[in-house]
Amino acid sequence: MVSYLEFEKPVAALEARIAELRSAAGGDVDISAELRRLEKKSADLLASTYAALTPWQKTQVARHPMRPHFKDFVELAFTDFVPLGGDRYYGDDQAIIGGFARLGGRRVMLIGHEKGNDTQSRIKHNFGMGKPEGYRKAIRLMEMASRFGLPVVTLVDTSGAFPGVEAEERGQAEAIARSTEACLALGVPMVAVIVGEGGSGGAVALASAERVLMLEHAVYSVISPEGCASILWRTNERAADAAEAMKVTAQDLLALGVIDRIVKEPIGGAHRDPTGAALALAKVIGEELDTLAKLPAEKIRAMREERFLRIGEG
């Protein structure tokens, strides 16, 4: 069952009417024509609504409770996933997951944030907020990928790194910085995809790649719109204004040169068709890796450095 966002209420009303008609079908009255009319009206309204989303509405879509997360993409777009745990220093963080996988016929090192999809799993995965041991695990896996000559694919979906006292005690800032450094130093191809939220340094630590992609309705920013509004206007009620000013959408960030490519989502968002979204993502990642596979390590590192130094020019 679809969970509707506030701006989707007109679509929800139409789809509820369609469901009522379907449940009433089977009598002497032929309602097939009316059903087709309403279904077309609903589909057109959904398409027009999602074609004109505001940055704040895109933020809501990126956070949708039914939006596919790391484990969903693993199941739908990758095969032969072998998770690898632990940072060899402290423990195994469940917010950041990684391991060997196959994308088509290609072996890759797959790393990403997992938010969970219900209360129990969200608590287990700490809502996708990585701790120092999670970023140190990512470093270990990236170094392993480099030794074996495997490309690295990261799926970024976090509101930010975990800000708790225990994380700070274990060196959160240092772990994030080291993870970012490990990305930049890789001698193998790396493709990062913002699949939901890309929040602050917790996202950058897994997204410092030579090719950075975003799903169509994902968002990527240095701080959440609510956090920005609280700083600028002393209230999070102006989060919509902050999202507009911050240029958090894939379309804005592509224009600014922060990302390199947008992956189109099914109409109505990835949560309405996770399989379609995952297959589209797999296709685009495969295309990017095919291009990067032809380049030597020195060229890949140079591309990575150049793309980040270009951000903010002009």
Secondary structure, DSSP 8 states (H G I E B T S, - for coil): -----GGGHHHHHHHHHHHHHHHHTTSSS--HHHHHHHHHHHHHHHHHHHHT--HHHHHHHHT-TTS--HHHHHHHH-EEEEE----SSS---SSEEEEEEEETTEEEEEEEE---SSHHHHHHTGGG---HHHHHHHHHHHHHHHHHT--EEEEEEES-S---HHHHHTTHHHHHHHHHHHHHH-SS-EEEEEEEEEEHHHHHTTT-SSEEEEETT-EEESS-HHHHHHHHHS-GGGHHHHHHHHT-BHHHHHHHTS-SEEE---TT-GGG-HHHHHHHHHHHHHHHHHHHTTS-HHHHHHHHHHHHHHTT--
